[in-house]
Amino acid sequence: MNNPIKLSTWAKNIAPSPTLAVDAKAKELKAAGEDVCGFGAGEPDFDTPEFIKEACTKALAEGKTKYAPAPGIPELRASIAEKYQRDNGVDGVEATQVVVSPGGKYSCYLAILAVISPGDEVIVPAPYWVSYPEMVKLAGGVSKIIFAGKDAGFKISPEQLRESITPKTRMVVLNSPSNPTGAVYTPSEMEALTQVAVEAGIYIMSDEIYEYLLYDGVEHVSPASFSKEAAQLVITVSGFSKTFSMTGWRLGTLMASLPIAKAVASIQSQTSSNATTFAQYGALAAMQNWDKSLSAIHGMLEVFNLRRLRLLEGLQSIDGIECPRAQGAFYLFPNVESFGLSANDFAAKILQDEKVALVPGEGFGAPGYVRLSYAISDSMIEKGIERIARFCNGL
């Protein structure tokens, strides 16, 4: 007798990550011998700084391979708390308010799980990172999408936020610098949004994973820094993946008021237990050797900036493509509507015809756009621009 597989509601309704799907397809084609220009991956193409790897190796040699406390090793949590006071201007942060998780993505999910109950609404500005709505769905919440296009600099206004709040609203997600757009809210813009949330008494999940990847002299500001009231409502999530090129290490961070941090630690204790113990000692080296860390970050930024400007120049030179100038992260988010194809079809056809992998905007809540990462080699960018131009000119 055949027993049909019966999946859960969560498993049946969850959508796979389109960014990971595009990256997997590009790698599959490369493995088959195809010459692929992969603009899909959201990870730096630099190695992790050597002093961080050495600290991890030392931890392994010293036998630091056992369970760690669920919220993270104490010295790392203390260093992260100090960082939020020193670099972000958040007063009085204690180590007990910090949780170290297995990745920035998991930190986002933990933040949502800690405060969202079934039926609660979460305001998600679009274009958004592909995982936010799916995480809300997994928590039983309802995403309320508000869109800000290229004419608004991909940034929502305080009026949009205020008008979207209902009695069911529990949280708004803010991501600056943004994935996928590279947009950065100015301090005054962020303060205005934070004030709306504080007045309404709703949580802010502030995803600051790209906070050090900034260009054109723009400034990053943390919503939790504006007031004591904001600090109580803001859940700040980040990690080591982008800043230190540690994507495979799976180390995320979360900082929140003590009741939320404790709830997050409890959820983590019943799901992942703790982030990998010896990896946390690598992260500790990054926090405790900040001069070395800044040197590595600045070196990476110099390269990223040159790539950003070259890719931007190349895309803007192609008839039919409109590409705003991103000021953070390592993505450009051009509009390709003029070619008469959906972004999904545009991405599928350019991968087939020219072996260029990019991510369609539908997964980011932004039909008509595509995302390109410039965290790739200079030669790949040059080859990619040539192929994209040829493809677009032939449509």
N, C-alpha and C positions, 0 to 999 in steps of 0.2 A: 504493500500500500504506500502510495506516495504522500509524503507530508510536505505541503507547501511551506516555504520559508515565510515567516511572518515577522516583518521588521517593525520596530517601534515607530510611533508618530514622528519622533525626532529624526530618526534615521531616514524615513521616507521623505521628509520635507526639507532636509538640509541640502543646500547647494554646495558642490565642490568649489574650491577656490579657483577662480579663472586665472589668476596670476601664476599659481603653481602649475595649472594645467598647461598654460602656454609655455612655461619654462620646461616642463617635462616633454612636451612635443618637440621643442627645439633641440633638447638633448637627445631625443630619440632619432631625429633626423641627422644630427651630427654623428651619432654612433653608427648610422647607416652609411656614412661617408659623404653626406651632403655638406656643402659650404654654407652654413647658416649664420646670418647676422642676428644675434639674439638680443633684443632690446627689452625682453620681458622681465628678467630677474630683478628683484628689489634687494640686491645685496652688493656691498662694495667688492671690487675685484682685487683689493689689496689683501695681503696676509695680515693676520693678527699680529700686533707689535710683539717683538721677540721677548721683551721683559715680562709681558703678560703670560706668554707660553712657558717661559722658564719658571715662573711662580707656580703654575699649574703642575709642571713636571716635578718640581720640588715637593709639592703637596702629595703627589702620588708616591714619590720615593719615601716620604715620611709616614706613609700609611693612612693618609687622610681619605679613606675610601669607605667609611661607614656612614650611617645615617647622620644627618645634621638636623638641628631644630627645624621644624616645619617652616617658620618664617625666614630662615636663613641664619648663617653663622653670625654671632653677635657683633664681631668687629666689622664685618661688611655692612651690616645694617647701620651701625654707628657712623661709618664713613659716608654712607649715602645720606643719612640725616644731616650730617655736617655740610655736605655738598649743597643740599637744598637751602640751608641757611646762607651759605657763603655765595653761591652762584645765582640762586633764584630769589633770594630775599624773602624767604618764608620764615617768619620768626618762630623760635621755640620748638623746632621739630625735634622729636625724641626718637631714638632708635626703635622704640616700641611701636612707632607709627609706620615703620617700613617693613615691607614683606618682599623677599626675593623669591621669584617664581621660575619655573622652567620656560622662560621666554616672554618677550613683551606681549605676544599674542595672548598667552595665558593670563598675563596680568590684566589685560582688557576684559577677558572673560570673567575672571574673578571679581573685578570691580562691578560688572553687571550683575553677576549672581548674588553679590552681597546686598544689593539694594533693590533689585527688580523682582517683583512677584508677578504671577500670571495676571494678565490684563493691564498691567502698568504700561504707560506710553513712554517711549524714549525718542526724543527729537534727534534726528540724524541729518545734519546738513550734507547735501550732495553738491558736487562729487564727494563721495566718501570712500574710505578704504573698504574693500570688498567684504571683510569679515564682520564689520559692525552689525549690520542687520541680521546676519545669521546667528551671531552670539545672542542678540536680543531675542530672537525666535527660540533658541535653545533654552533660554531662561523663562519662556512663556510670556514674554513681553510683546509689545506691538511697536514697531518702528514707525515713526511719523516723519516722512522725508520732506525737507524743505530745500529747494534748489537755488543755487547762486551760480550763474554762468560766467563766461569770460568778461562780459560787460561790467559785472560786479566784482571782477578780480577773483572770482570763485570764493567770495567771502559773504556770509549772510549778514544781514543788518540787525541791529537791536529790535527794530520794528517787526521784522520777519519772525524773530524768536518770540517776542511778546505775543504776537497774534497766533502763534502755534501752540501756546500753552493752554491746556485744558485742566479740569479737575483731576484727570487721570495721569497727567504728566508727572513723571518721577525723575527724569534725567535728561540732560542734553549732552551730546558728545561734541567736543571741540578738539580739532587736530591741527596744530600749527607748530612748525611747518607741516604742510599737508602732503599726504599721499592720497591721490595721485597727482595733484596739481602743482605742488611746490609753492603754493600761496602761503604767505605769512601775515597774520594779523598784526597790526601795529599795536603798541601798548595801549593807546587810547581806544582803539576798536575792541581789543580784548577786555578792557576795563568796562566798557559799556555793555558788552554781552554778559560779563560776570555780574554786573549790577542787576540786570534783568532777572537772571537766575536766582540771585540772592533775594530780591524782592518777592519772587514767586515761591521761594523756599524749595527749589529743586536742585538736585545734585548736578554737578558738572564732572563728566569724565574727561580729563584733559590728557590727551595722548601726545606726549612730548618726546617721542622716540628720536626725532630728527633735530632736537633743539640746538645742537652745535653745528649743524650743516646749514650755514647761512651765507648769503652773498649780497653784494651791493650795499654793504653797510647796514643792513636791516638788523633789528634787535628782537630777540626772543623774550617773552615775558610769561611767567606762570600765573594763571588765574588765582592760585592759592596765596599769592603774595599781596593781594590788594587790601585785604582786611581780615580781621579775626572771623567775621561771619563767613567770608568766602572760604577761608581755610577749613572751616567746619564742613562745608558742602562740596569742596573740590576733592576728587580722587585723582591723583596724578599718577599716570602710568608711563613707564619708559623702559629702558633696558640697555644692554651693552652691544647689541647686534650691529647697529648702523654706525654709531660713533667710533667703536673700536674694531670694526670689521670682525665681529665674533658671532656671526649668524648661526653657525653650527654648534655653538656652545650652549645655546638655549638658556639664556639668563635674562629674566625680566625683573623690573622693579615696580613697586606700588607704594605710594605714600598717601596717607589719609588720616582723618581724625581717629583717635584710639579705638572707639567702638567699631568702626568699619574695618580698621586694620586687624583687630582681633577676630572679627567675623571672617575676613579673608583668610587669615591664618588657619582658622578652624576648617574652612572649606578645603583649603589646600591639604591639610593634614589627612583628610578623608579621600582625597583624589590622587594627588601626585606624591604625597608625603613631603618631599623637599626637592629643591633644585639640586643638581649634581654637586656633591660636596667638594671634590677637588677642583671643579670648574670655578666655584665661588672664590677660591684662593687666587685664581688668575684675575678675577674681577676686583678682588681686594687690592692686588698690586696696581691695577689701573687707578683705583681711587686714592691710594696712599702715595703714589708717585705722580702727582698731578702735573708737574712740569714736563715729565716724559710723555704723559698722555696728551697734553696740549701740543707738544711738538709733533707727535704723530698725527693728531687731528688736523693741525694746520698744514702739514705736508699733504695729507689726503685732500683737504679743501682746495689747495692751490691747483691740484690736478683736476678735481671735479669742476672747478670754476672754468678752466680753459675748455673742458669738454662741453660744459653747459653752453658756453658762448658759441662754440663751433657748431654744435648740433642745432642750436637755435637759429644761427645764421643760415645753415643749410636748409632747414625746414621752411624758414620764412622766404627763401628764394624760390620755392616751388609754387607755381600758380595753383590756386585752389586751396592751399593750406593756410589756416590762420593759427598762429602759435604764440600765445602770451609768454612773456618773459618770467619764468619761475625765479623765486628768490630764496628758496630753501629746498632741503632734501636733495634727491638726485634724479628728478623726473621732469619731463616736459609733457604737456597735455594738449596737443593740437586738435583743432576742429577739422574734420574731413567731410562734412556734410555736402559740400559743393560737388562731390564726385557722384552723387546719386546712389550711393551704396550705404547700407547700414554699417555701423562700425564693426559689427560681427562679420559681415560679408567682406568688408574692406580688409580686416585682419586675416580672414581665411584665404582670400584671394592673393594677397601679397605674400603670404607664407608659401602658398602653392607655386605662384609664378616667379617670385624673386628670392624666396628663402629668407624673408625678413620676418622675424617673430616680434610682434608687439601685442599689447593687451587692449581689447576693445572696451569702449567706455560703458557699455551696458552693465558690466559687472560693477562699475563704480557709480551707478545711478545717473549716468551722463551719456545717453545715446548721442551719436554724432561725433564723439571724441575718441581718441586712442592715446594710450600711455606708452611713452618710451623712456627707458632708464638709460642714463648716460654713465652708469657705473660699469662701463665696459672700456675696452682698449681704444686708443686713438685710431688705430688702423680699422677697427671694426666700425667706428663711427663714420669714418670717411667712406668705407665701402657701403655702409648702410645708407648714407645720404644719396650716393650715386644710384643705388637700387631703388630707393623710394622715389626719387625724381623720375627715373625711367618708368616706373610703374604708374605714377600719377599722370605723367605726360601721355601715357598710352590709354588712359581711360576716356 
